[in-house]
Amino acid sequence: MDLDDTSRCPRGDRCATCGGGDGLAVATVATAVGVHCLTLCVGDREAERLPRPASWTQAIELAAAHCTHLGIDVDAMAAAMEQEGGKE
């Protein structure tokens, strides 16, 4: 399972890091509670400037939303993350 698949994730109209609007694309970020998607401009993507969720609650909500985009539940995401962690 590809948790970095963003083909069904909505693209925002502003960069989640700087608020800019140039070269926007959806990217993914792995956190301790799961993977979530966000919209980044090309500069912030290349520099890997990623905003942190404001709270654990927000991180969980973002990961759950990404699960919806992927068509899976949070348990499937956790299992996939565990599998990926075992490969490294």
N, CA, C and O atoms as a CHARMM CRD file, in Angstrom:
* protein
*
  352
    1    1 MET  N      0.84200  -1.17500   0.00000 PROA 1      0.00000
    2    1 MET  CA     0.00000   0.00000   0.00000 PROA 1      0.00000
    3    1 MET  C      0.88800   1.23800   0.00000 PROA 1      0.00000
    4    1 MET  O      1.83100   1.34300   0.78400 PROA 1      0.00000
    5    2 ASP  N      0.57500   2.16200  -0.87900 PROA 2      0.00000
    6    2 ASP  CA     1.37000   3.38400  -1.01500 PROA 2      0.00000
    7    2 ASP  C      0.70700   4.51700  -0.23200 PROA 2      0.00000
    8    2 ASP  O     -0.23700   5.13900  -0.71700 PROA 2      0.00000
    9    3 LEU  N      1.19400   4.77800   0.95900 PROA 3      0.00000
   10    3 LEU  CA     0.63800   5.83900   1.79200 PROA 3      0.00000
   11    3 LEU  C      0.97300   7.23000   1.25900 PROA 3      0.00000
   12    3 LEU  O      0.38500   8.22200   1.69100 PROA 3      0.00000
   13    4 ASP  N      1.91600   7.30100   0.32000 PROA 4      0.00000
   14    4 ASP  CA     2.28700   8.58700  -0.27800 PROA 4      0.00000
   15    4 ASP  C      1.49300   8.90400  -1.54300 PROA 4      0.00000
   16    4 ASP  O      1.76600   9.90100  -2.21100 PROA 4      0.00000
   17    5 ASP  N      0.51700   8.06900  -1.87500 PROA 5      0.00000
   18    5 ASP  CA    -0.33500   8.31500  -3.04600 PROA 5      0.00000
   19    5 ASP  C     -1.19600   9.54500  -2.77400 PROA 5      0.00000
   20    5 ASP  O     -1.94800   9.57800  -1.80000 PROA 5      0.00000
   21    6 THR  N     -1.08600  10.54600  -3.62700 PROA 6      0.00000
   22    6 THR  CA    -1.86700  11.77100  -3.45700 PROA 6      0.00000
   23    6 THR  C     -2.86100  11.99000  -4.60700 PROA 6      0.00000
   24    6 THR  O     -3.41800  13.07700  -4.75700 PROA 6      0.00000
   25    7 SER  N     -3.07300  10.95500  -5.40400 PROA 7      0.00000
   26    7 SER  CA    -3.92200  11.10700  -6.58400 PROA 7      0.00000
   27    7 SER  C     -5.36500  11.46900  -6.24900 PROA 7      0.00000
   28    7 SER  O     -6.05900  12.04400  -7.08800 PROA 7      0.00000
   29    8 ARG  N     -5.83300  11.15000  -5.04900 PROA 8      0.00000
   30    8 ARG  CA    -7.20900  11.46300  -4.65800 PROA 8      0.00000
   31    8 ARG  C     -7.27800  12.54000  -3.57100 PROA 8      0.00000
   32    8 ARG  O     -8.34400  12.79400  -3.01000 PROA 8      0.00000
   33    9 CYS  N     -6.15400  13.16100  -3.28200 PROA 9      0.00000
   34    9 CYS  CA    -6.10600  14.20600  -2.25700 PROA 9      0.00000
   35    9 CYS  C     -6.40800  15.56800  -2.88300 PROA 9      0.00000
   36    9 CYS  O     -5.95400  15.85500  -3.99100 PROA 9      0.00000
   37   10 PRO  N     -7.16900  16.40200  -2.18200 PROA 10     0.00000
   38   10 PRO  CA    -7.46700  17.72600  -2.72600 PROA 10     0.00000
   39   10 PRO  C     -6.24400  18.64600  -2.65200 PROA 10     0.00000
   40   10 PRO  O     -5.49400  18.62700  -1.67500 PROA 10     0.00000
   41   11 ARG  N     -6.06000  19.44500  -3.69600 PROA 11     0.00000
   42   11 ARG  CA    -4.97800  20.42700  -3.69700 PROA 11     0.00000
   43   11 ARG  C     -5.55900  21.75400  -3.23200 PROA 11     0.00000
   44   11 ARG  O     -6.54300  22.24400  -3.78400 PROA 11     0.00000
   45   12 GLY  N     -4.93900  22.32200  -2.21700 PROA 12     0.00000
   46   12 GLY  CA    -5.37800  23.62400  -1.72700 PROA 12     0.00000
   47   12 GLY  C     -4.96400  24.73700  -2.67600 PROA 12     0.00000
   48   12 GLY  O     -4.20800  24.50700  -3.62000 PROA 12     0.00000
   49   13 ASP  N     -5.45700  25.93600  -2.42300 PROA 13     0.00000
   50   13 ASP  CA    -5.09900  27.05800  -3.28900 PROA 13     0.00000
   51   13 ASP  C     -3.96300  27.90200  -2.71300 PROA 13     0.00000
   52   13 ASP  O     -3.59800  28.93100  -3.28100 PROA 13     0.00000
   53   14 ARG  N     -3.40600  27.46100  -1.58100 PROA 14     0.00000
   54   14 ARG  CA    -2.27900  28.13500  -0.94200 PROA 14     0.00000
   55   14 ARG  C     -1.34000  27.10100  -0.33800 PROA 14     0.00000
   56   14 ARG  O     -1.77300  26.02200   0.06700 PROA 14     0.00000
   57   15 CYS  N     -0.06400  27.43000  -0.28000 PROA 15     0.00000
   58   15 CYS  CA     0.93800  26.56900   0.34900 PROA 15     0.00000
   59   15 CYS  C      0.69200  26.51700   1.85000 PROA 15     0.00000
   60   15 CYS  O      0.47200  27.54800   2.48600 PROA 15     0.00000
   61   16 ALA  N      0.72900  25.31400   2.41500 PROA 16     0.00000
   62   16 ALA  CA     0.49900  25.14400   3.85000 PROA 16     0.00000
   63   16 ALA  C      1.63300  25.73300   4.68900 PROA 16     0.00000
   64   16 ALA  O      1.44300  25.99400   5.87700 PROA 16     0.00000
   65   17 THR  N      2.79600  25.94400   4.10000 PROA 17     0.00000
   66   17 THR  CA     3.92900  26.48100   4.83900 PROA 17     0.00000
   67   17 THR  C      3.99800  28.00600   4.75300 PROA 17     0.00000
   68   17 THR  O      4.03100  28.68900   5.77700 PROA 17     0.00000
   69   18 CYS  N      4.01900  28.53600   3.52500 PROA 18     0.00000
   70   18 CYS  CA     4.26500  29.97200   3.36500 PROA 18     0.00000
   71   18 CYS  C      3.03900  30.76500   2.90900 PROA 18     0.00000
   72   18 CYS  O      3.04900  31.99500   2.94500 PROA 18     0.00000
   73   19 GLY  N      1.99000  30.07200   2.48500 PROA 19     0.00000
   74   19 GLY  CA     0.79900  30.76300   2.00900 PROA 19     0.00000
   75   19 GLY  C      0.87800  31.20200   0.56000 PROA 19     0.00000
   76   19 GLY  O     -0.06100  31.80400   0.03900 PROA 19     0.00000
   77   20 GLY  N      2.00200  30.90300  -0.10100 PROA 20     0.00000
   78   20 GLY  CA     2.17100  31.27400  -1.50500 PROA 20     0.00000
   79   20 GLY  C      1.29300  30.43900  -2.42700 PROA 20     0.00000
   80   20 GLY  O      0.66800  29.46600  -2.00400 PROA 20     0.00000
   81   21 GLY  N      1.25700  30.83500  -3.68400 PROA 21     0.00000
   82   21 GLY  CA     0.39000  30.14900  -4.62800 PROA 21     0.00000
   83   21 GLY  C      1.08300  29.64000  -5.87100 PROA 21     0.00000
   84   21 GLY  O      0.40500  29.19100  -6.79500 PROA 21     0.00000
   85   22 ASP  N      2.41700  29.69000  -5.93800 PROA 22     0.00000
   86   22 ASP  CA     3.14700  29.28200  -7.13700 PROA 22     0.00000
   87   22 ASP  C      3.57100  27.81800  -7.08300 PROA 22     0.00000
   88   22 ASP  O      4.11800  27.36200  -6.07900 PROA 22     0.00000
   89   23 GLY  N      3.31700  27.08600  -8.16100 PROA 23     0.00000
   90   23 GLY  CA     3.79100  25.70400  -8.28500 PROA 23     0.00000
   91   23 GLY  C      3.24600  24.77700  -7.23100 PROA 23     0.00000
   92   23 GLY  O      3.98700  23.95200  -6.69600 PROA 23     0.00000
   93   24 LEU  N      1.98000  24.88600  -6.92000 PROA 24     0.00000
   94   24 LEU  CA     1.38500  24.08300  -5.85300 PROA 24     0.00000
   95   24 LEU  C      1.19400  22.62800  -6.26400 PROA 24     0.00000
   96   24 LEU  O      0.82000  22.32700  -7.39800 PROA 24     0.00000
   97   25 ALA  N      1.45500  21.74800  -5.33000 PROA 25     0.00000
   98   25 ALA  CA     1.22400  20.31300  -5.50800 PROA 25     0.00000
   99   25 ALA  C      0.96100  19.69300  -4.14000 PROA 25     0.00000
  100   25 ALA  O      1.36300  20.23400  -3.11000 PROA 25     0.00000
  101   26 VAL  N      0.29000  18.57000  -4.14800 PROA 26     0.00000
  102   26 VAL  CA     0.01400  17.85700  -2.90400 PROA 26     0.00000
  103   26 VAL  C      1.21000  16.97400  -2.56900 PROA 26     0.00000
  104   26 VAL  O      1.75700  16.29300  -3.43700 PROA 26     0.00000
  105   27 ALA  N      1.60400  16.99300  -1.31800 PROA 27     0.00000
  106   27 ALA  CA     2.70200  16.17200  -0.81700 PROA 27     0.00000
  107   27 ALA  C      2.21800  15.43200   0.42500 PROA 27     0.00000
  108   27 ALA  O      1.13000  15.70500   0.93200 PROA 27     0.00000
  109   28 THR  N      3.01600  14.50600   0.90700 PROA 28     0.00000
  110   28 THR  CA     2.67400  13.78900   2.13300 PROA 28     0.00000
  111   28 THR  C      3.76200  13.99000   3.17800 PROA 28     0.00000
  112   28 THR  O      4.92500  14.24100   2.86300 PROA 28     0.00000
  113   29 VAL  N      3.34400  13.87200   4.42300 PROA 29     0.00000
  114   29 VAL  CA     4.24200  14.00100   5.56500 PROA 29     0.00000
  115   29 VAL  C      3.93300  12.86200   6.52100 PROA 29     0.00000
  116   29 VAL  O      2.77400  12.62900   6.86400 PROA 29     0.00000
  117   30 ALA  N      4.96200  12.15600   6.94800 PROA 30     0.00000
  118   30 ALA  CA     4.79300  11.09400   7.94200 PROA 30     0.00000
  119   30 ALA  C      5.00900  11.67700   9.33300 PROA 30     0.00000
  120   30 ALA  O      5.98300  12.38800   9.57500 PROA 30     0.00000
  121   31 THR  N      4.08900  11.36800  10.24300 PROA 31     0.00000
  122   31 THR  CA     4.20800  11.78600  11.63700 PROA 31     0.00000
  123   31 THR  C      4.12600  10.54100  12.51500 PROA 31     0.00000
  124   31 THR  O      3.95500   9.42900  12.01500 PROA 31     0.00000
  125   32 ALA  N      4.24700  10.73100  13.79100 PROA 32     0.00000
  126   32 ALA  CA     4.16200   9.61000  14.72400 PROA 32     0.00000
  127   32 ALA  C      2.77800   8.96000  14.72600 PROA 32     0.00000
  128   32 ALA  O      2.64500   7.78900  15.08100 PROA 32     0.00000
  129   33 VAL  N      1.75900   9.70400  14.33600 PROA 33     0.00000
  130   33 VAL  CA     0.39800   9.15900  14.36600 PROA 33     0.00000
  131   33 VAL  C     -0.12300   8.76300  12.99600 PROA 33     0.00000
  132   33 VAL  O     -1.22600   8.22600  12.89400 PROA 33     0.00000
  133   34 GLY  N      0.64400   9.01400  11.93600 PROA 34     0.00000
  134   34 GLY  CA     0.21000   8.62200  10.60400 PROA 34     0.00000
  135   34 GLY  C      0.73400   9.56500   9.54000 PROA 34     0.00000
  136   34 GLY  O      1.44600  10.52900   9.82300 PROA 34     0.00000
  137   35 VAL  N      0.35900   9.25800   8.30800 PROA 35     0.00000
  138   35 VAL  CA     0.75300  10.05900   7.15500 PROA 35     0.00000
  139   35 VAL  C     -0.39600  10.99000   6.81500 PROA 35     0.00000
  140   35 VAL  O     -1.55600  10.57800   6.83100 PROA 35     0.00000
  141   36 HSD  N     -0.08600  12.23500   6.51100 PROA 36     0.00000
  142   36 HSD  CA    -1.14000  13.13800   6.05500 PROA 36     0.00000
  143   36 HSD  C     -0.67200  13.89000   4.81300 PROA 36     0.00000
  144   36 HSD  O      0.52000  13.96700   4.51900 PROA 36     0.00000
  145   37 CYS  N     -1.63700  14.43600   4.10300 PROA 37     0.00000
  146   37 CYS  CA    -1.35500  15.17200   2.87900 PROA 37     0.00000
  147   37 CYS  C     -1.52100  16.66700   3.13500 PROA 37     0.00000
  148   37 CYS  O     -2.26600  17.08900   4.02000 PROA 37     0.00000
  149   38 LEU  N     -0.80500  17.45000   2.33500 PROA 38     0.00000
  150   38 LEU  CA    -0.90700  18.89900   2.41900 PROA 38     0.00000
  151   38 LEU  C     -0.42700  19.49000   1.10500 PROA 38     0.00000
  152   38 LEU  O      0.27400  18.83500   0.33400 PROA 38     0.00000
  153   39 THR  N     -0.81000  20.73000   0.86200 PROA 39     0.00000
  154   39 THR  CA    -0.42500  21.42700  -0.35400 PROA 39     0.00000
  155   39 THR  C      0.81000  22.27800  -0.07100 PROA 39     0.00000
  156   39 THR  O      0.84100  23.05600   0.88300 PROA 39     0.00000
  157   40 LEU  N      1.82700  22.11600  -0.92100 PROA 40     0.00000
  158   40 LEU  CA     3.07100  22.87800  -0.77600 PROA 40     0.00000
  159   40 LEU  C      3.45100  23.52600  -2.10100 PROA 40     0.00000
  160   40 LEU  O      3.16500  22.98800  -3.17100 PROA 40     0.00000
  161   41 CYS  N      4.09200  24.67300  -2.02100 PROA 41     0.00000
  162   41 CYS  CA     4.64700  25.30600  -3.21600 PROA 41     0.00000
  163   41 CYS  C      5.95100  24.58700  -3.57100 PROA 41     0.00000
  164   41 CYS  O      6.49500  23.82600  -2.77000 PROA 41     0.00000
  165   42 VAL  N      6.43100  24.84100  -4.76700 PROA 42     0.00000
  166   42 VAL  CA     7.63100  24.15600  -5.23000 PROA 42     0.00000
  167   42 VAL  C      8.84200  24.46700  -4.34200 PROA 42     0.00000
  168   42 VAL  O      9.64300  23.57600  -4.06100 PROA 42     0.00000
  169   43 GLY  N      8.98100  25.71200  -3.90100 PROA 43     0.00000
  170   43 GLY  CA    10.12500  26.08100  -3.05900 PROA 43     0.00000
  171   43 GLY  C     10.13600  25.35500  -1.72400 PROA 43     0.00000
  172   43 GLY  O     11.17600  24.86200  -1.28700 PROA 43     0.00000
  173   44 ASP  N      8.98300  25.28800  -1.08100 PROA 44     0.00000
  174   44 ASP  CA     8.91800  24.61400   0.21700 PROA 44     0.00000
  175   44 ASP  C      9.03000  23.09100   0.07000 PROA 44     0.00000
  176   44 ASP  O      9.56600  22.42100   0.95300 PROA 44     0.00000
  177   45 ARG  N      8.52700  22.54900  -1.04200 PROA 45     0.00000
  178   45 ARG  CA     8.69000  21.11100  -1.29700 PROA 45     0.00000
  179   45 ARG  C     10.15500  20.77400  -1.45400 PROA 45     0.00000
  180   45 ARG  O     10.65700  19.84100  -0.82800 PROA 45     0.00000
  181   46 GLU  N     10.85200  21.54600  -2.30500 PROA 46     0.00000
  182   46 GLU  CA    12.26700  21.26500  -2.56500 PROA 46     0.00000
  183   46 GLU  C     13.12900  21.45600  -1.32100 PROA 46     0.00000
  184   46 GLU  O     14.08700  20.71300  -1.10900 PROA 46     0.00000
  185   47 ALA  N     12.79700  22.44400  -0.50000 PROA 47     0.00000
  186   47 ALA  CA    13.56600  22.71900   0.72100 PROA 47     0.00000
  187   47 ALA  C     13.08700  21.86000   1.89600 PROA 47     0.00000
  188   47 ALA  O     13.66400  21.90400   2.98300 PROA 47     0.00000
  189   48 GLU  N     12.03000  21.08300   1.66600 PROA 48     0.00000
  190   48 GLU  CA    11.42500  20.23700   2.70700 PROA 48     0.00000
  191   48 GLU  C     11.02600  21.04400   3.93600 PROA 48     0.00000
  192   48 GLU  O     11.21000  20.60500   5.07100 PROA 48     0.00000
  193   49 ARG  N     10.47500  22.23800   3.68800 PROA 49     0.00000
  194   49 ARG  CA     9.92000  23.05500   4.77300 PROA 49     0.00000
  195   49 ARG  C      8.47300  22.61900   4.97900 PROA 49     0.00000
  196   49 ARG  O      7.59100  22.94200   4.18300 PROA 49     0.00000
  197   50 LEU  N      8.25200  21.89000   6.04700 PROA 50     0.00000
  198   50 LEU  CA     6.93800  21.30500   6.30200 PROA 50     0.00000
  199   50 LEU  C      6.35600  21.85900   7.59400 PROA 50     0.00000
  200   50 LEU  O      7.03500  21.88200   8.62100 PROA 50     0.00000
  201   51 PRO  N      5.11500  22.30300   7.55500 PROA 51     0.00000
  202   51 PRO  CA     4.50300  22.78000   8.79400 PROA 51     0.00000
  203   51 PRO  C      4.15200  21.60200   9.69900 PROA 51     0.00000
  204   51 PRO  O      3.80400  20.52400   9.22000 PROA 51     0.00000
  205   52 ARG  N      4.24500  21.81100  10.97900 PROA 52     0.00000
  206   52 ARG  CA     3.84400  20.78400  11.95400 PROA 52     0.00000
  207   52 ARG  C      2.39100  20.99900  12.33100 PROA 52     0.00000
  208   52 ARG  O      1.93700  22.13900  12.43400 PROA 52     0.00000
  209   53 PRO  N      1.66100  19.91600  12.53800 PROA 53     0.00000
  210   53 PRO  CA     0.29300  20.09300  13.05800 PROA 53     0.00000
  211   53 PRO  C      0.34800  20.83900  14.38700 PROA 53     0.00000
  212   53 PRO  O      1.30000  20.69000  15.15400 PROA 53     0.00000
  213   54 ALA  N     -0.66600  21.62900  14.64600 PROA 54     0.00000
  214   54 ALA  CA    -0.70100  22.45700  15.85200 PROA 54     0.00000
  215   54 ALA  C     -0.86500  21.64100  17.12800 PROA 54     0.00000
  216   54 ALA  O     -0.49600  22.09800  18.21000 PROA 54     0.00000
  217   55 SER  N     -1.41900  20.42900  17.00700 PROA 55     0.00000
  218   55 SER  CA    -1.66200  19.59500  18.18900 PROA 55     0.00000
  219   55 SER  C     -1.70700  18.12900  17.77400 PROA 55     0.00000
  220   55 SER  O     -1.75900  17.80600  16.58700 PROA 55     0.00000
  221   56 TRP  N     -1.68500  17.24900  18.76900 PROA 56     0.00000
  222   56 TRP  CA    -1.85500  15.81800  18.48900 PROA 56     0.00000
  223   56 TRP  C     -3.21600  15.56800  17.85800 PROA 56     0.00000
  224   56 TRP  O     -3.34300  14.74800  16.94800 PROA 56     0.00000
  225   57 THR  N     -4.22200  16.26600  18.33600 PROA 57     0.00000
  226   57 THR  CA    -5.57400  16.10100  17.78200 PROA 57     0.00000
  227   57 THR  C     -5.59100  16.44300  16.30600 PROA 57     0.00000
  228   57 THR  O     -6.16600  15.70900  15.50200 PROA 57     0.00000
  229   58 GLN  N     -4.96400  17.55300  15.94100 PROA 58     0.00000
  230   58 GLN  CA    -4.93100  17.94100  14.53700 PROA 58     0.00000
  231   58 GLN  C     -4.15300  16.91300  13.71000 PROA 58     0.00000
  232   58 GLN  O     -4.56400  16.59300  12.59500 PROA 58     0.00000
  233   59 ALA  N     -3.05100  16.39600  14.22500 PROA 59     0.00000
  234   59 ALA  CA    -2.26800  15.38600  13.50400 PROA 59     0.00000
  235   59 ALA  C     -3.11000  14.13700  13.24900 PROA 59     0.00000
  236   59 ALA  O     -3.06200  13.56200  12.16200 PROA 59     0.00000
  237   60 ILE  N     -3.87300  13.72400  14.24700 PROA 60     0.00000
  238   60 ILE  CA    -4.73700  12.54400  14.10000 PROA 60     0.00000
  239   60 ILE  C     -5.82700  12.81200  13.06900 PROA 60     0.00000
  240   60 ILE  O     -6.11600  11.95600  12.23400 PROA 60     0.00000
  241   61 GLU  N     -6.42600  13.98600  13.12500 PROA 61     0.00000
  242   61 GLU  CA    -7.47700  14.34400  12.16200 PROA 61     0.00000
  243   61 GLU  C     -6.93500  14.39200  10.73800 PROA 61     0.00000
  244   61 GLU  O     -7.59900  13.93700   9.80700 PROA 61     0.00000
  245   62 LEU  N     -5.73700  14.94000  10.56400 PROA 62     0.00000
  246   62 LEU  CA    -5.12500  15.00900   9.23500 PROA 62     0.00000
  247   62 LEU  C     -4.82300  13.61300   8.69600 PROA 62     0.00000
  248   62 LEU  O     -5.06200  13.33600   7.52000 PROA 62     0.00000
  249   63 ALA  N     -4.29800  12.73200   9.55200 PROA 63     0.00000
  250   63 ALA  CA    -4.01200  11.36200   9.12600 PROA 63     0.00000
  251   63 ALA  C     -5.31000  10.62600   8.77700 PROA 63     0.00000
  252   63 ALA  O     -5.35400   9.89000   7.79100 PROA 63     0.00000
  253   64 ALA  N     -6.35300  10.81400   9.56400 PROA 64     0.00000
  254   64 ALA  CA    -7.64100  10.17500   9.28600 PROA 64     0.00000
  255   64 ALA  C     -8.21800  10.68000   7.96300 PROA 64     0.00000
  256   64 ALA  O     -8.80400   9.90300   7.20800 PROA 64     0.00000
  257   65 ALA  N     -8.05900  11.96900   7.67700 PROA 65     0.00000
  258   65 ALA  CA    -8.54100  12.51500   6.40500 PROA 65     0.00000
  259   65 ALA  C     -7.78000  11.89100   5.23900 PROA 65     0.00000
  260   65 ALA  O     -8.37600  11.56200   4.21300 PROA 65     0.00000
  261   66 HSD  N     -6.47300  11.72900   5.39000 PROA 66     0.00000
  262   66 HSD  CA    -5.68300  11.10700   4.31900 PROA 66     0.00000
  263   66 HSD  C     -6.10600   9.64500   4.11700 PROA 66     0.00000
  264   66 HSD  O     -6.13100   9.15300   2.98800 PROA 66     0.00000
  265   67 CYS  N     -6.43400   8.96500   5.20200 PROA 67     0.00000
  266   67 CYS  CA    -6.95900   7.59300   5.07700 PROA 67     0.00000
  267   67 CYS  C     -8.20200   7.58600   4.19400 PROA 67     0.00000
  268   67 CYS  O     -8.35800   6.71200   3.34200 PROA 67     0.00000
  269   68 THR  N     -9.07900   8.55400   4.39700 PROA 68     0.00000
  270   68 THR  CA   -10.29200   8.65400   3.57700 PROA 68     0.00000
  271   68 THR  C     -9.92000   8.82700   2.11300 PROA 68     0.00000
  272   68 THR  O    -10.52500   8.19300   1.24800 PROA 68     0.00000
  273   69 HSD  N     -8.93800   9.67000   1.81800 PROA 69     0.00000
  274   69 HSD  CA    -8.50100   9.87400   0.42900 PROA 69     0.00000
  275   69 HSD  C     -7.97400   8.57500  -0.17000 PROA 69     0.00000
  276   69 HSD  O     -8.17000   8.30500  -1.35600 PROA 69     0.00000
  277   70 LEU  N     -7.30300   7.77100   0.65700 PROA 70     0.00000
  278   70 LEU  CA    -6.73200   6.50700   0.19400 PROA 70     0.00000
  279   70 LEU  C     -7.74900   5.37200   0.14300 PROA 70     0.00000
  280   70 LEU  O     -7.49500   4.33000  -0.46100 PROA 70     0.00000
  281   71 GLY  N     -8.90900   5.58000   0.78500 PROA 71     0.00000
  282   71 GLY  CA    -9.92500   4.53100   0.82600 PROA 71     0.00000
  283   71 GLY  C     -9.59600   3.42500   1.81500 PROA 71     0.00000
  284   71 GLY  O     -9.96900   2.26900   1.61500 PROA 71     0.00000
  285   72 ILE  N     -8.89000   3.78800   2.89100 PROA 72     0.00000
  286   72 ILE  CA    -8.53200   2.81500   3.93000 PROA 72     0.00000
  287   72 ILE  C     -8.95400   3.36900   5.28200 PROA 72     0.00000
  288   72 ILE  O     -9.40300   4.51100   5.38400 PROA 72     0.00000
  289   73 ASP  N     -8.80400   2.54400   6.32900 PROA 73     0.00000
  290   73 ASP  CA    -9.06000   3.04600   7.67600 PROA 73     0.00000
  291   73 ASP  C     -7.72100   3.23100   8.40300 PROA 73     0.00000
  292   73 ASP  O     -6.66300   2.86300   7.89300 PROA 73     0.00000
  293   74 VAL  N     -7.79700   3.80600   9.59500 PROA 74     0.00000
  294   74 VAL  CA    -6.55900   4.11900  10.32300 PROA 74     0.00000
  295   74 VAL  C     -5.80200   2.85900  10.72300 PROA 74     0.00000
  296   74 VAL  O     -4.57600   2.89000  10.83600 PROA 74     0.00000
  297   75 ASP  N     -6.50100   1.76000  10.93600 PROA 75     0.00000
  298   75 ASP  CA    -5.82100   0.50300  11.26700 PROA 75     0.00000
  299   75 ASP  C     -4.97900   0.01200  10.08800 PROA 75     0.00000
  300   75 ASP  O     -3.86900  -0.48400  10.27700 PROA 75     0.00000
  301   76 ALA  N     -5.51500   0.15300   8.86600 PROA 76     0.00000
  302   76 ALA  CA    -4.76000  -0.24200   7.67100 PROA 76     0.00000
  303   76 ALA  C     -3.53500   0.64600   7.50400 PROA 76     0.00000
  304   76 ALA  O     -2.46900   0.17100   7.11300 PROA 76     0.00000
  305   77 MET  N     -3.68700   1.95100   7.80400 PROA 77     0.00000
  306   77 MET  CA    -2.53600   2.84800   7.72300 PROA 77     0.00000
  307   77 MET  C     -1.47900   2.44300   8.73900 PROA 77     0.00000
  308   77 MET  O     -0.29400   2.39000   8.41100 PROA 77     0.00000
  309   78 ALA  N     -1.89000   2.16000   9.95700 PROA 78     0.00000
  310   78 ALA  CA    -0.93600   1.76900  11.00100 PROA 78     0.00000
  311   78 ALA  C     -0.18900   0.50000  10.60300 PROA 78     0.00000
  312   78 ALA  O      1.02100   0.39600  10.80800 PROA 78     0.00000
  313   79 ALA  N     -0.90900  -0.46400  10.03500 PROA 79     0.00000
  314   79 ALA  CA    -0.27400  -1.71600   9.59900 PROA 79     0.00000
  315   79 ALA  C      0.72400  -1.44900   8.47800 PROA 79     0.00000
  316   79 ALA  O      1.81300  -2.02200   8.47100 PROA 79     0.00000
  317   80 ALA  N      0.36300  -0.58800   7.53500 PROA 80     0.00000
  318   80 ALA  CA     1.26500  -0.25900   6.42700 PROA 80     0.00000
  319   80 ALA  C      2.50900   0.46300   6.94200 PROA 80     0.00000
  320   80 ALA  O      3.61900   0.19900   6.47900 PROA 80     0.00000
  321   81 MET  N      2.32500   1.37000   7.89400 PROA 81     0.00000
  322   81 MET  CA     3.46900   2.08600   8.46100 PROA 81     0.00000
  323   81 MET  C      4.39000   1.12600   9.21300 PROA 81     0.00000
  324   81 MET  O      5.61200   1.25900   9.15800 PROA 81     0.00000
  325   82 GLU  N      3.80700   0.17400   9.90300 PROA 82     0.00000
  326   82 GLU  CA     4.60700  -0.81500  10.62800 PROA 82     0.00000
  327   82 GLU  C      5.40400  -1.67300   9.65500 PROA 82     0.00000
  328   82 GLU  O      6.57600  -1.96500   9.89400 PROA 82     0.00000
  329   83 GLN  N      4.77400  -2.07500   8.56600 PROA 83     0.00000
  330   83 GLN  CA     5.45600  -2.86000   7.54200 PROA 83     0.00000
  331   83 GLN  C      6.60700  -2.07900   6.92800 PROA 83     0.00000
  332   83 GLN  O      7.70500  -2.61100   6.76800 PROA 83     0.00000
  333   84 GLU  N      6.36000  -0.81800   6.58300 PROA 84     0.00000
  334   84 GLU  CA     7.40100   0.02500   5.98800 PROA 84     0.00000
  335   84 GLU  C      8.56300   0.21700   6.95900 PROA 84     0.00000
  336   84 GLU  O      9.72500   0.22000   6.55200 PROA 84     0.00000
  337   85 GLY  N      8.24800   0.37600   8.23500 PROA 85     0.00000
  338   85 GLY  CA     9.29000   0.54400   9.25100 PROA 85     0.00000
  339   85 GLY  C     10.16700  -0.67500   9.38000 PROA 85     0.00000
  340   85 GLY  O     11.35000  -0.55800   9.69700 PROA 85     0.00000
  341   86 GLY  N      9.60800  -1.84200   9.14000 PROA 86     0.00000
  342   86 GLY  CA    10.35900  -3.09100   9.22700 PROA 86     0.00000
  343   86 GLY  C     11.29800  -3.29900   8.06400 PROA 86     0.00000
  344   86 GLY  O     12.20100  -4.13200   8.14400 PROA 86     0.00000
  345   87 LYS  N     11.10500  -2.55100   6.96800 PROA 87     0.00000
  346   87 LYS  CA    11.94100  -2.70200   5.77900 PROA 87     0.00000
  347   87 LYS  C     13.23700  -1.93900   5.89300 PROA 87     0.00000
  348   87 LYS  O     14.19500  -2.24200   5.18200 PROA 87     0.00000
  349   88 GLU  N     13.28900  -0.94800   6.77800 PROA 88     0.00000
  350   88 GLU  CA    14.47900  -0.09200   6.86800 PROA 88     0.00000
  351   88 GLU  C     15.55300  -0.70500   7.71500 PROA 88     0.00000
  352   88 GLU  O     16.61600  -0.11000   7.88900 PROA 88     0.00000
